[in-house]
């Protein structure tokens, strides 16, 4: 599965030398991600040592900025682990270096900063995933030796298979991956729970529709906004593969933010019920719980196999 990235793609980590950056860089390396550099202007010219799966040591160089890292390594993707106040500058730096894929894990970024960066990325031909997201994991198919893990999605909890998963929620992503681990996935993408994100549910479904190895999709939504309704409308008109959905937040009180910055019902809009109604109106079955959602997907796959 090449959902926005190839297994051989070269990846840099902005904020690699911080605690979170180092912790998750080690995880991403263990998952097979081809990380070739880190970015921290205060530690440029140094390197960070990571233990490889075979017990050897890998020294990853640290660069002053994304352009320097790209010039030295040919980096095609970046994962951002920096505090919210530095996130806009980090995104702009990656975009100006024309890093094709930018995965922003950081939570708490001002919406105005995200809006600016998403618009800039679109003008420059870059793709942002996130912010406030768990990232992207792709699983190897029969023609690939390894997958790619960009972000904080746990590796090793799922195998390769025919399902694609796109979600607003990090923890629900992990739960559905676990529920359907025996079937497996081509890729799992967390788009993020902020009001503005760089890659939408609809765009993820478009990518899965174009992937020959993906046979069915799980969509996990939550209260706030109308991304699920937009995805449902597009899927009804263009999607040839079955979709099963789960919507979080049926008990959320109006006007109160529930976890994610974008997870809020306002003026009676963005409710879980409205989203479920829109999905079911176009034939997308919606589970009442993650477990029921997994059961429905099993039914769908069994029916398709007959």
C-alpha positions, 0 to 999 in steps of 0.5 A, spaced: 500 500 500 502 506 498 497 511 501 501 518 500 508 514 501 512 508 499 516 503 503 522 506 501 521 513 502 526 517 506 523 520 512 526 526 517 523 528 524 522 535 526 523 535 533 527 528 533 532 530 539 526 531 544 523 526 549 517 524 544 521 525 538 526 520 540 521 515 543 517 515 537 523 515 532 525 509 535 519 506 534 518 508 527 525 505 526 523 498 529 517 498 524 521 499 518 521 506 517 526 509 513 528 515 517 534 519 514 535 525 519 532 529 524 531 537 525 533 541 530 537 548 529 540 548 536 543 541 535 545 541 528 551 537 526 550 532 531 547 525 531 543 521 535 544 513 536 538 508 536 539 501 537 537 497 531 533 490 531 539 486 530 542 489 536 547 494 532 547 502 532 544 507 527 547 514 528 542 519 525 544 526 523 541 532 525 540 538 521 539 545 522 533 546 518 528 542 513 532 544 506 538 542 509 536 535 511 532 535 504 539 537 500 543 532 504 538 526 504 533 527 499 527 526 504 520 526 501 516 526 508 517 529 515 514 527 522 513 533 526 514 532 534 514 540 536 511 544 541 504 548 539 508 554 539 513 552 534 509 548 530 507 553 525 514 555 523 516 547 523 510 546 518 512 552 514 519 550 514 517 543 511 513 546 506 518 551 503 523 545 503 517 542 498 517 536 503 511 532 499 508 529 506 508 532 512 505 529 518 503 533 524 502 530 531 502 536 535 496 537 539 494 544 541 496 548 535 492 555 534 486 554 528 489 560 525 496 557 524 493 550 521 489 554 516 495 558 514 499 552 513 494 548 510 493 553 505 500 554 503 501 546 503 496 546 497 499 552 493 506 548 494 503 541 492 505 538 499 500 534 503 499 535 511 496 529 515 494 532 521 495 536 526 493 533 532 493 526 529 496 519 530 499 519 523 499 514 518 501 506 518 502 502 511 502 495 511 507 491 506 503 487 501 506 481 497 510 485 493 513 489 499 518 487 504 516 492 509 511 498 511 512 505 514 510 508 520 509 515 521 507 518 528 505 514 534 500 509 531 502 502 535 506 497 531 505 490 531 498 490 533 495 488 526 498 485 520 497 486 512 490 485 509 485 488 505 482 493 509 483 501 509 482 505 516 481 512 516 479 516 523 478 522 526 480 519 533 487 516 535 485 511 540 479 508 536 484 507 531 488 503 535 481 499 538 479 497 531 485 495 528 485 490 534 478 488 533 480 486 526 487 484 527 486 477 524 483 480 517 489 486 517 489 492 513 493 495 507 493 502 511 491 506 517 490 513 517 489 518 523 486 525 520 486 528 526 481 531 530 482 539 529 477 543 526 481 544 520 486 538 518 490 537 512 487 531 509 480 530 510 476 523 511 474 524 503 481 524 501 483 518 505 477 514 502 479 517 495 486 514 496 483 507 498 478 507 492 484 508 488 488 502 491 487 495 488 489 492 495 484 495 499 477 491 498 473 495 504 474 501 508 472 503 516 471 510 517 471 512 524 468 519 525 466 523 531 462 529 533 463 536 530 463 539 523 461 535 517 467 531 514 463 525 515 457 528 511 461 530 505 465 523 505 458 520 505 456 524 499 462 523 495 462 515 497 455 514 494 457 517 488 464 514 487 466 509 491 466 502 489 468 499 495 464 497 501 464 502 507 463 501 515 463 506 520 463 508 527 461 515 530 463 517 537 460 522 541 452 520 541 452 522 549 456 529 548 452 535 551 451 541 546 457 546 546 462 542 550 468 540 547 469 533 548 477 531 547 479 534 540 478 541 539 473 540 533 469 535 537 464 540 539 456 540 537 454 547 536 447 550 534 445 543 533 450 541 528 455 536 528 451 531 532 453 524 532 446 522 530 446 527 524 452 524 521 449 517 522 443 519 518 447 521 513 452 515 512 446 510 513 442 514 508 447 512 502 447 505 504 453 505 509 452 501 515 454 504 522 456 500 528 453 502 535 460 500 538 467 499 536 466 491 537 459 491 533 462 495 527 468 490 527 462 485 526 459 488 521 465 489 517 466 481 518 459 480 515 460 485 509 466 481 507 463 475 508 457 477 503 462 480 498 466 473 498 460 469 496 
